Amino acid sequence: MKPVRYDPEAFEDIRATVRYYESQDKGLGLRFRVAIDVRENEIRLSPKLNAIYDDTPCRICQVHKFPYAICYLEYDDYIRIVGIIDLRRKPGYWLRRLR
């Protein structure tokens, strides 16, 4: 199982989304964080399971019960999480992070 490394922007995506969901309904932010953790573990176990996003090297893993997805790259010795992307926003808004 490969280790996961979060880009700083991806980590901030999680923090901001947890804060938002907590402000909407107490406990919802925690449920979002748990959903992220579950999908992260699935990615670590089977990184090639998820589809590649359009013409990028990134794979996208949708988060259960939330309109978000984990965007990641697989390397030989680790998995890089580029972002926790909001699927309601304009597609590909996060692509600048690949530079």
C-alpha positions, 0 to 999 in steps of 0.5 A, a space after each residue: 500500500 502506497 503512502 499518500 501525500 497531500 498538496 497544501 492546496 488539497 489539504 486546505 480544500 478539506 479544511 475549508 469544506 469541513 468548516 463549511 459543512 459544520 456551519 451548515 449542520 453540526 456533525 456534517 463536517 465530520 461525516 465529510 472528513 470520514 468520507 474522504 478518509 474512506 476513499 483515501 484508503 480505497 485509493 491507497 489499496 487500488 490506485 488504478 481503480 478510478 478513471 483518468 480525468 480527460 486528457 490529464 494524468 490525474 485520476 478522479 475518485 468521487 466521495 460518497 454522498 458529497 458532491 466532491 471528488 479526490 483528484 490524485 496522481 500515482 507515482 512509483 512510491 507514493 500517491 499525490 493528492 492534488 485536490 478535493 474538487 467541488 463537482 458543482 464548479 466549472 469542470 477543470 478549475 483545479 487543473 492549474 494545480 498540476 503545474 
